[in-house]
Structures are given as structure tokens and as C-alpha cells.
Amino acid sequence: MAIVILLAALPLALFSQSQYDTNDIKRHLFYLASDELGGREPETAGSQKASLYLRDLYAKMGLKLLFDNGFQHFQFINGWTSGDSNEAVFNGRKLQIEKDYVPMDYFQTRLASLDAEVVLIEGYIDQNVCTKLEEHIKNRWVILDKRYDYDKSLSRQQSVVMLMRAGAAGVLIVADTLRPEIDNVYNIPVHKTTNMGPVVCISRSLADSLEDFFINRDTIVGNMDFNRGHEYIGEAYTDSSYAFIASLHKTISITTHFTPIYTNAKNVVAYLEGSDPVLKNEIIVVGGHYDHLGTKNRISKKTGQPVTLIYNGADDNGSGSVGVLELAQKYSQQENRPKRSVIFVNFDAEELGLIGSKHFFDDTTVINPRNVKAMINLDMIGRYTEEKGVEVMGVNTAEESRELQKLISKKSQLKMSFPTSPLLFFGSDHVNFYKLQIPSVFFCTKVHADYHKPTDTPEKINYQAMSQILQMADRLLDNLANRKKNLHFKEMEF
């Protein structure tokens, strides 16, 4: 295997005499962000190679590998697919899934049924209009049809949310063709509750049989044709919009059912026991996620031809992954061994919702959060510029924030800032430690033009500055792992 050959060529001396030698950093990063690893998406061959690479280097350092030989395995739901209980009936006829309708997973609703009357709204539909039509929408299906004049500033899912909030029990989305819907059943976490009604995409032919006519927007209510069983039941006016609502005096019964699609993932976790017989029971965590967005197949806008795009993720977060490795290498050396124990962890599935760090404390017999006294997170530390500088967030999660700022800034030649805004703080794995009242400090060189693009490649990393950022993180880690008293947690001010 390529990984075995590469590791054989990288003896322990690869970390050279300098603690954070740029050549060592570059060597690690060019591998982790290489095309061979394909963007390190969870449960891919590239992710497997990356995790083995990290785990084997920790083993070479002499660190203890936790969980399953260094791998903390977990599963997470990475999508939903149609289950076997989907059913729809109209006019006594059982409808065919993927021909007449497709269940839509807009609201994370796993099993929902609705047998109700169908209403149709004609006019300019916005939230104000929907609010005024609540009594006519409540407990009914509402047809969402692009032939009618909905608020064009809203996306389709926003329109569905608008109708649901107004009391619609279910929404029927009309599509000219179901093929795209079948190929991409939506998994949009617009609303986390499981109490919402079903959302279904229906064919144009089914919609026509339900509507049985087309309401022209220029038609006034007095001239509307209700001879086919449609009944005008209400209207709403605002300063900028209007709408009429009609009951179609038809019912449709639909049950939507979804089953989860699971993805296997794993954190890479290594442990360095502290040197103090008492303080070694306390733990400092140093982490950074190693996953990224993987490989995507797209149609080129320029040529119209299929292209394969590799999201190498050099800065996000190959840089942080290598930073964790480098700190582990220094502190694994006997002369640098700290008093407290240190866990070095590379999280998986961060890009999908900070999932790896959510699972970090799953087994408290291995890692008890009460024993963790502070956390350092390295995420996107490779694109330093004089203009943007480096952000160190989270020092205000400790009562000793001024002390930490002074410590981190000491001897540094880099431009840095210490933002205290919660909005900036809640974006990476340290958040799951903060939620457990663990002081957490986050190093980042800010978002750039290549963020979450295939152009985030290793040759664009500022290796010299990255080495200096690791010196800053080193000073912090040395202090946290050797100080007499632990930090005191402080809740952020919102």
C-alpha cells in the first residue's frame, strides 16, 4: 500500500531538530491534501488513508492509542431515503411513487400521514397573506404551484416553511417532471421538529386532475368558474399583495416514510500520560478535524462536460491536522513531557456538523469530560496574511482571559486579534467542549477565497506563519498542562 511505503520513508527523525520545521509541516500537509486522498470525506478510501497516516505517526511517537487501536468509531445519519411505507391514494386509485409523486424530506419528518382536503391559492403569496388565510389553510393540503404568483424572492423550501407556519397540514409541490426530484430527494434540515406534516412533490398530470382548471391571475372572484366543484372560501389583501383561496372539494391521502442512511466515521485519538502522579489525572485536549468535502462530479459551466473536482482541503483542515501532529511530536519527547495528560485528537465529520467532536465523550469510561480542563482547537491555520492576521477565539471562555492573551501574544511577530463575538466562535469542534463548560481556545487564520473550493491546495499555505502559530499554541499548551491551578470556565456573553 502507498501509505505503508510512505510511512517507511518517514522515520521519527522526520520532525527534524527544529520543533516546527516548515519542511516537516509541508511534507505532512502535501500528503494529507494530495489528490490521492480525494478530499478526505468520511467513509472513503482517502479518509481511511488519512486516518491510518495520523494514527501510525502517533504510534511512532510512543503515544498510547485510545479506543480501538487509536480509532474511535461512530456512525451518523448522513441522509434519508424513501422507506417501504410510502403510500398515496386519490379518487380511490393508489398512486405510484416516482411516477405520480415523490416524498420530500424537507422537515426531517420520518413518518407522516395526512388524509385531508386540498386547497389552492391564487395571487401573490407572502407571509402576511398566509397569516390572513390561516383559518382556510389549517388542517388542509396546500398546493404550491409555480404557475401561481408566489413571492419570487423565496426559495421553494422557504415557501413550504411559510405555508407550514401558517397552519398547512401538508404541502403538495407541483413539478413539471419528477426526474430531478427522484435523483435528488431533498435532505434540507429547514426544521428539526418531527411534528410537521408531509411534503410531497406531485406530477403535473396529478396536479391537473386535482386542480381541474387554471386560475388566471387577471380573473376577478366574481367571474371565477366554480361550476366544477371549486368553492371560493376566502381572500386576503395587504399593501403589496393579495390572494384568493379556493377549496377543490377533493381529498388526497398520503403517507411519507423515510429511513436513515448511515455513514461510518472515526476520530483518531492518542494519549500522552502526564508526569505528575496527581495532575496526570487531569487532561488537556488538543484537536483539529481531518475530514473535508471529498470529491464531486460536476458539469463544467464553461464546456458543458463532466468534470471531477477534488476538494483537497489543505487549509481546511489539513493545516490543523498537521498542527496537532507537530504539537504531539514535541510533547511526546521525554524532556518535554508535561505534568497533566494530553489527548491529541483528529476529529472526523466536522464539515457535516461537528459530528466527530459530538461523539468524543460517548464512552466516559475512556474519556470523562469532568477530567478535561481545557481544549485547544486548530482549524484553518495555514493562510495567514498581514491584512487578516490570526484570530484567537475563546480566551473569554476562561476567567483568566487577560493572562491567556498576554501569554499567547508573547514573542509573536504575527498580527493577531482576540475576537469575543459568540457568532464567530460557534463554527468548529471546540464548541462541543464549550457546551460542557470546558474553557476552549480556537486558532484560525480566517476564511479566504479558496474556502470550501477545489482551489484550497497545499502550495498556497503560508508555512512560515503556520510554524509561528504553532509556537503560539505551544506556549498555551505548555501553560495549560503545567500550571498550578486550572482555568475557571466563563460563559460567553451574548
C-alpha positions as CSV (number, residue, x, y, z in Angstrom):
1,M,0.0,0.0,0.0
2,A,1.1,3.6,-0.7
3,I,0.6,4.5,2.9
4,V,3.0,1.8,4.1
5,I,5.7,2.9,1.7
6,L,5.3,6.5,2.7
7,L,5.5,5.8,6.4
8,A,8.5,3.6,5.9
9,A,10.2,6.6,4.3
10,L,9.2,8.9,7.2
11,P,11.2,7.8,10.3
12,L,10.7,9.5,13.6
13,A,13.5,11.9,12.7
14,L,11.2,13.4,10.0
15,F,10.3,16.1,12.6
16,S,13.9,17.4,12.3
17,Q,15.8,19.3,15.0
18,S,13.5,22.4,14.8
19,Q,10.3,21.9,16.8
20,Y,8.1,23.2,14.0
21,D,10.2,22.9,10.9
22,T,8.4,24.1,7.8
23,N,9.7,21.2,5.7
24,D,8.1,18.7,8.1
25,I,4.8,20.7,8.1
26,K,4.9,20.8,4.3
27,R,5.6,17.1,4.0
28,H,2.7,16.1,6.1
29,L,0.3,18.6,4.5
30,F,1.2,17.8,0.9
31,Y,0.2,14.2,1.6
32,L,-3.0,14.8,3.6
33,A,-4.1,17.3,0.9
34,S,-3.0,15.3,-2.0
35,D,-5.3,14.1,-4.8
36,E,-4.6,10.6,-3.7
37,L,-6.6,11.2,-0.5
38,G,-9.5,12.6,-2.6
39,G,-10.6,15.3,-0.1
40,R,-10.9,13.0,3.0
41,E,-14.7,12.7,3.1
42,P,-15.8,10.3,5.8
43,E,-16.0,6.6,4.9
44,T,-14.0,7.0,1.7
45,A,-10.6,5.4,0.7
46,G,-9.0,8.8,1.2
47,S,-10.4,9.2,4.7
48,Q,-9.1,5.7,5.5
49,K,-5.6,6.6,4.3
50,A,-5.6,9.9,6.2
51,S,-6.7,8.2,9.5
52,L,-4.1,5.5,9.2
53,Y,-1.4,8.1,8.4
54,L,-2.2,10.1,11.5
55,R,-2.7,7.0,13.8
56,D,0.6,5.4,12.7
57,L,2.6,8.6,13.3
58,Y,1.2,8.9,16.9
59,A,2.2,5.3,17.4
60,K,5.8,6.1,16.2
61,M,5.9,8.9,18.8
62,G,5.2,6.3,21.5
63,L,1.8,7.7,22.4
64,K,-0.9,5.5,23.8
65,L,-3.6,4.8,21.2
66,L,-7.1,5.0,22.8
67,F,-10.3,3.2,21.9
68,D,-9.8,0.7,19.1
69,N,-6.1,1.0,18.5
70,G,-6.4,4.8,18.1
71,F,-9.7,4.8,16.3
72,Q,-12.9,6.0,17.9
73,H,-15.6,4.6,15.6
74,F,-19.0,6.1,15.4
75,Q,-21.9,6.3,13.0
76,F,-24.0,9.3,12.0
77,I,-27.0,9.9,9.8
78,N,-25.9,11.4,6.5
79,G,-29.1,11.4,4.7
80,W,-32.5,9.8,4.3
81,T,-34.0,7.6,1.6
82,S,-37.6,6.6,0.9
83,G,-38.8,3.8,3.1
84,D,-41.2,1.0,2.3
85,S,-44.3,2.6,3.9
86,N,-44.9,5.4,1.4
87,E,-48.4,5.3,0.1
88,A,-50.8,7.8,-1.7
89,V,-54.4,7.4,-2.7
90,F,-56.6,9.8,-4.8
91,N,-60.1,9.1,-6.1
92,G,-59.8,5.5,-4.9
93,R,-56.7,5.0,-7.0
94,K,-53.3,4.1,-5.5
95,L,-50.7,6.4,-6.8
96,Q,-47.3,5.3,-8.0
97,I,-44.2,6.6,-6.3
98,E,-41.7,8.1,-8.7
99,K,-44.4,8.4,-11.3
100,D,-47.2,10.3,-9.7
101,Y,-45.3,11.6,-6.6
102,V,-42.1,11.7,-4.7
103,P,-42.0,12.2,-0.9
104,M,-39.8,15.1,0.1
105,D,-37.7,15.1,3.3
106,Y,-37.9,18.9,3.9
107,F,-38.6,18.7,7.6
108,Q,-36.7,15.6,8.9
109,T,-40.2,14.1,9.2
110,R,-39.6,10.3,9.3
111,L,-43.2,9.0,9.1
112,A,-46.2,11.3,8.5
113,S,-49.7,10.7,7.2
114,L,-52.4,13.1,6.0
115,D,-55.8,12.4,4.6
116,A,-57.3,15.9,4.0
117,E,-58.9,18.3,1.7
118,V,-56.9,20.2,-0.9
119,V,-56.9,24.0,-1.3
120,L,-55.4,26.1,-3.9
121,I,-54.2,29.7,-3.5
122,E,-54.1,32.2,-6.4
123,G,-52.4,35.5,-6.1
124,Y,-49.2,37.0,-4.6
125,I,-48.4,34.8,-1.7
126,D,-46.2,36.1,1.1
127,Q,-46.1,35.6,4.9
128,N,-48.6,38.4,5.5
129,V,-51.1,36.8,3.1
130,C,-50.6,33.4,4.6
131,T,-51.2,34.7,8.1
132,K,-54.5,36.2,7.0
133,L,-55.5,32.9,5.3
134,E,-54.6,30.7,8.3
135,E,-58.2,29.6,9.0
136,H,-58.6,28.3,5.4
137,I,-55.1,26.7,5.3
138,K,-55.3,24.9,8.7
139,N,-55.6,21.1,8.6
140,R,-55.5,21.0,4.8
141,W,-53.2,20.2,1.9
142,V,-52.0,23.4,0.1
143,I,-50.8,23.2,-3.5
144,L,-47.6,25.0,-4.2
145,D,-47.6,25.6,-8.0
146,K,-45.2,27.8,-9.8
147,R,-48.0,28.7,-12.2
148,Y,-49.3,31.0,-9.5
149,D,-47.7,34.2,-8.3
150,Y,-45.8,33.3,-5.1
151,D,-43.2,35.5,-3.7
152,K,-40.3,35.0,-6.1
153,S,-37.7,36.2,-3.5
154,L,-38.4,33.0,-1.6
155,S,-36.8,29.6,-2.4
156,R,-39.1,26.7,-2.7
157,Q,-38.3,25.4,0.7
158,Q,-38.9,28.8,2.3
159,S,-42.3,28.9,0.7
160,V,-43.1,25.5,2.2
161,V,-42.0,26.7,5.6
162,M,-44.2,29.8,5.2
163,L,-47.2,27.7,4.4
164,M,-46.5,25.3,7.3
165,R,-46.1,28.1,9.8
166,A,-49.5,29.4,8.6
167,G,-51.0,26.1,9.6
168,A,-50.9,24.0,6.4
169,A,-51.1,20.3,7.4
170,G,-49.2,19.3,4.3
171,V,-47.9,20.8,1.0
172,L,-48.1,19.4,-2.5
173,I,-45.3,20.8,-4.7
174,V,-46.1,20.6,-8.4
175,A,-43.2,19.7,-10.7
176,D,-43.3,19.5,-14.5
177,T,-41.1,16.5,-14.3
178,L,-40.3,14.2,-11.3
179,R,-37.0,13.0,-12.7
180,P,-34.8,15.6,-10.9
181,E,-36.7,15.1,-7.7
182,I,-36.2,11.3,-7.9
183,D,-32.5,11.8,-8.5
184,N,-32.1,14.2,-5.6
185,V,-34.6,13.6,-2.9
186,Y,-34.1,16.7,-0.7
187,N,-32.5,16.4,2.7
188,I,-32.8,20.0,3.8
189,P,-32.8,20.5,7.6
190,V,-35.1,23.5,7.4
191,H,-37.0,22.5,10.5
192,K,-35.8,20.0,13.1
193,T,-39.1,19.0,14.6
194,T,-40.7,15.7,13.7
195,N,-44.2,17.1,14.2
196,M,-44.6,18.7,10.8
197,G,-46.8,17.3,8.1
198,P,-45.8,15.6,4.9
199,V,-44.3,17.4,1.9
200,V,-44.8,15.7,-1.4
201,C,-43.7,16.6,-5.0
202,I,-46.5,15.7,-7.4
203,S,-46.5,15.3,-11.2
204,R,-48.1,18.0,-13.4
205,S,-50.7,15.5,-14.5
206,L,-51.8,14.7,-10.9
207,A,-51.9,18.4,-10.2
208,D,-54.1,19.0,-13.2
209,S,-56.5,16.3,-12.0
210,L,-56.6,17.9,-8.6
211,E,-57.0,21.5,-9.8
212,D,-59.1,20.6,-12.9
213,F,-58.7,24.2,-14.1
214,F,-56.2,27.1,-14.3
215,I,-57.0,30.3,-12.4
216,N,-55.9,33.2,-14.5
217,R,-54.4,35.9,-12.2
218,D,-56.4,38.6,-14.1
219,T,-59.7,36.8,-13.3
220,I,-61.7,38.5,-10.6
221,V,-63.5,36.5,-8.0
222,G,-67.0,37.3,-9.3
223,N,-66.1,35.7,-12.7
224,M,-64.2,32.7,-11.4
225,D,-65.5,29.4,-12.7
226,F,-66.7,27.4,-9.6
227,N,-69.0,25.2,-11.7
228,R,-66.5,22.3,-11.5
229,G,-66.8,21.9,-7.7
230,H,-64.3,24.6,-6.7
231,E,-65.5,26.9,-4.0
232,Y,-64.2,30.4,-3.2
233,I,-63.6,30.4,0.5
234,G,-61.5,33.4,1.3
235,E,-59.3,36.3,0.3
236,A,-56.5,38.5,1.7
237,Y,-55.1,41.9,0.9
238,T,-52.1,43.7,2.2
239,D,-50.4,46.9,1.0
240,S,-48.3,44.9,-1.5
241,S,-50.1,41.6,-2.1
242,Y,-53.4,39.8,-2.5
243,A,-54.6,36.3,-2.7
244,F,-57.8,34.2,-3.2
245,I,-58.1,30.7,-1.9
246,A,-60.4,28.0,-3.3
247,S,-61.4,24.7,-1.9
248,L,-61.1,22.0,-4.6
249,H,-63.6,19.7,-2.7
250,K,-61.2,16.9,-3.3
251,T,-59.1,14.9,-0.8
252,I,-55.9,13.0,-1.1
253,S,-54.4,10.6,1.4
254,I,-50.6,10.3,1.6
255,T,-48.2,8.7,4.0
256,T,-44.5,9.6,3.7
257,H,-41.8,7.4,5.2
258,F,-38.0,7.8,5.3
259,T,-35.3,5.6,6.6
260,P,-31.8,6.9,7.6
261,I,-28.6,6.4,5.6
262,Y,-25.7,5.9,8.0
263,T,-22.1,6.8,7.4
264,N,-19.2,5.2,9.3
265,A,-16.6,7.6,10.6
266,K,-13.8,7.6,13.2
267,N,-11.8,10.1,15.3
268,V,-8.1,9.4,15.7
269,V,-7.2,9.6,19.4
270,A,-3.8,9.4,21.1
271,Y,-2.9,9.9,24.7
272,L,0.2,11.2,26.5
273,E,0.2,10.5,30.2
274,G,1.3,13.4,32.4
275,S,4.4,13.2,34.5
276,D,2.9,14.4,37.8
277,P,1.3,11.5,39.9
278,V,-1.7,13.6,40.8
279,L,-2.1,16.1,37.9
280,K,-1.8,13.3,35.3
281,N,-5.5,12.5,36.1
282,E,-6.4,15.9,34.5
283,I,-6.5,16.2,30.7
284,I,-5.8,18.9,28.2
285,V,-7.2,18.2,24.7
286,V,-5.6,19.4,21.5
287,G,-7.7,18.8,18.4
288,G,-8.3,19.6,14.8
289,H,-10.6,17.9,12.3
290,Y,-9.0,16.0,9.4
291,D,-12.1,15.5,7.2
292,H,-13.1,17.7,4.2
293,L,-15.6,17.7,1.4
294,G,-14.3,14.8,-0.7
295,T,-14.6,14.5,-4.5
296,K,-17.5,15.8,-6.5
297,N,-18.6,15.2,-10.1
298,R,-19.9,18.3,-11.8
299,I,-20.8,19.6,-15.2
300,S,-18.4,22.4,-16.3
301,K,-20.1,25.7,-16.8
302,K,-17.5,26.5,-19.5
303,T,-17.5,23.3,-21.5
304,G,-20.7,21.6,-20.5
305,Q,-18.6,18.4,-20.0
306,P,-18.4,16.3,-16.8
307,V,-15.5,17.2,-14.5
308,T,-14.2,15.7,-11.3
309,L,-13.4,18.2,-8.6
310,I,-11.2,17.2,-5.7
311,Y,-11.7,19.4,-2.6
312,N,-8.2,18.9,-1.2
313,G,-8.8,20.9,2.0
314,A,-5.2,22.0,2.6
315,D,-6.1,24.8,4.9
316,D,-9.4,23.3,5.9
317,N,-8.3,21.4,7.8
318,G,-5.1,19.8,6.7
319,S,-3.3,22.6,8.4
320,G,-4.9,22.0,11.8
321,S,-4.4,18.2,11.5
322,V,-0.7,18.7,10.9
323,G,-0.6,21.2,13.7
324,V,-1.9,18.6,16.1
325,L,0.7,16.2,14.9
326,E,3.5,18.7,15.4
327,L,2.5,19.5,18.9
328,A,2.2,15.8,19.7
329,Q,5.7,15.2,18.4
330,K,7.2,17.9,20.7
331,Y,5.4,16.9,23.8
332,S,5.9,13.1,23.3
333,Q,9.7,13.7,23.8
334,Q,10.6,12.8,27.4
335,E,12.2,16.1,28.2
336,N,9.0,18.0,27.2
337,R,6.5,15.7,28.9
338,P,4.0,17.9,30.8
339,K,2.5,17.4,34.3
340,R,-1.0,16.9,33.1
341,S,-2.0,14.4,30.5
342,V,-2.7,15.5,26.9
343,I,-5.0,13.9,24.4
344,F,-4.3,14.6,20.7
345,V,-7.3,14.1,18.5
346,N,-8.1,14.5,14.9
347,F,-11.9,14.7,14.5
348,D,-13.9,13.2,11.6
349,A,-17.1,14.6,10.1
350,E,-16.6,18.2,11.3
351,E,-17.8,19.5,7.9
352,L,-21.1,17.7,8.3
353,G,-22.0,19.3,11.6
354,L,-19.1,19.0,14.2
355,I,-20.1,15.4,14.5
356,G,-16.8,13.8,15.5
357,S,-16.4,16.1,18.4
358,K,-20.0,15.4,19.5
359,H,-19.1,11.7,19.8
360,F,-15.8,12.4,21.6
361,F,-17.2,11.8,25.0
362,D,-19.5,8.9,24.1
363,D,-17.7,6.5,26.3
364,T,-16.9,8.3,29.5
365,T,-15.1,5.3,30.9
366,V,-12.3,6.2,28.3
367,I,-12.6,10.0,28.4
368,N,-14.6,11.6,31.1
369,P,-15.4,15.3,30.4
370,R,-15.0,16.1,34.1
371,N,-11.3,15.3,33.7
372,V,-10.8,17.6,30.7
373,K,-9.7,21.0,32.0
374,A,-9.2,22.9,28.7
375,M,-9.3,22.4,24.9
376,I,-7.2,23.9,22.1
377,N,-8.6,23.7,18.6
378,L,-6.6,24.2,15.4
379,D,-8.8,24.8,12.4
380,M,-7.6,26.6,9.2
381,I,-4.3,27.9,10.5
382,G,-2.5,27.9,7.1
383,R,-3.5,31.1,5.3
384,Y,-2.0,33.9,7.3
385,T,-1.7,37.3,5.7
386,E,-0.7,40.6,7.2
387,E,-4.0,42.0,6.3
388,K,-6.1,39.4,8.0
389,G,-3.8,38.2,10.7
390,V,-4.6,35.3,13.0
391,E,-7.7,35.1,15.2
392,V,-7.5,33.5,18.7
393,M,-11.1,33.0,19.9
394,G,-12.3,31.6,23.1
395,V,-9.9,33.1,25.6
396,N,-13.0,34.7,27.1
397,T,-14.3,31.3,28.0
398,A,-11.9,31.4,30.9
399,E,-11.8,33.9,33.8
400,E,-8.1,34.2,33.2
401,S,-8.6,35.7,29.7
402,R,-6.2,38.6,30.1
403,E,-3.5,36.2,31.3
404,L,-4.1,34.0,28.2
405,Q,-4.0,36.9,25.8
406,K,-0.6,38.0,27.2
407,L,0.8,34.5,27.1
408,I,-0.3,33.8,23.5
409,S,1.0,37.2,22.3
410,K,4.4,36.9,23.9
411,K,7.3,37.0,21.5
412,S,5.0,36.6,18.5
413,Q,5.7,38.6,15.3
414,L,2.3,37.9,13.8
415,K,-0.6,40.2,13.7
416,M,-3.4,38.8,15.9
417,S,-6.7,39.6,17.3
418,F,-8.8,38.1,20.1
419,P,-12.5,38.3,19.0
420,T,-15.1,37.8,21.7
421,S,-18.2,37.6,19.5
422,P,-20.1,34.4,20.0
423,L,-21.2,34.4,16.3
424,L,-17.6,34.0,15.3
425,F,-16.9,31.4,18.0
426,F,-19.5,28.8,17.1
427,G,-18.1,27.3,14.0
428,S,-15.7,24.4,14.8
429,D,-15.2,21.4,17.1
430,H,-14.3,23.4,20.2
431,V,-18.0,24.3,20.6
432,N,-18.8,20.8,21.8
433,F,-16.3,21.3,24.6
434,Y,-17.6,24.7,25.5
435,K,-21.1,23.3,25.8
436,L,-19.7,21.1,28.6
437,Q,-18.2,24.1,30.4
438,I,-14.7,23.4,29.3
439,P,-12.6,26.5,28.5
440,S,-11.8,26.3,24.8
441,V,-9.4,28.3,22.6
442,F,-9.6,28.3,18.9
443,F,-6.8,29.3,16.5
444,C,-7.8,30.3,12.9
445,T,-6.4,32.5,10.1
446,K,-9.8,33.4,8.8
447,V,-11.9,32.5,5.7
448,H,-10.3,33.1,2.3
449,A,-11.3,33.0,-1.4
450,D,-10.5,29.3,-1.6
451,Y,-12.6,28.3,1.4
452,H,-14.6,25.1,0.5
453,K,-13.3,25.2,-3.0
454,P,-11.1,22.7,-5.0
455,T,-8.5,25.5,-5.0
456,D,-7.7,25.1,-1.3
457,T,-4.4,23.4,-2.2
458,P,-1.1,22.9,-0.2
459,E,1.1,25.2,-2.3
460,K,-1.0,28.2,-1.1
461,I,-0.2,27.6,2.6
462,N,1.9,30.2,4.4
463,Y,4.2,27.6,6.1
464,Q,6.4,30.1,7.9
465,A,3.5,31.8,9.5
466,M,1.9,28.4,10.3
467,S,5.1,27.4,12.2
468,Q,4.8,30.6,14.3
469,I,1.1,30.0,15.0
470,L,2.1,26.6,16.4
471,Q,4.6,28.3,18.6
472,M,1.7,30.3,20.0
473,A,-0.4,27.2,20.5
474,D,2.7,25.6,22.1
475,R,3.0,28.3,24.7
476,L,-0.6,27.9,25.6
477,L,-0.4,24.2,25.8
478,D,2.7,24.3,28.0
479,N,0.9,26.7,30.3
480,L,-2.4,24.7,30.5
481,A,-0.6,21.4,31.0
482,N,1.8,22.6,33.7
483,R,0.1,25.5,35.6
484,K,-0.7,25.2,39.3
485,K,-4.4,25.8,39.0
486,N,-6.7,25.1,36.2
487,L,-8.6,27.7,34.2
488,H,-12.0,28.7,35.5
489,F,-14.8,28.4,32.9
490,K,-16.7,31.5,32.0
491,E,-19.8,31.6,29.9
492,M,-19.7,33.8,26.9
493,E,-21.8,37.0,26.8
494,F,-24.5,37.1,24.1
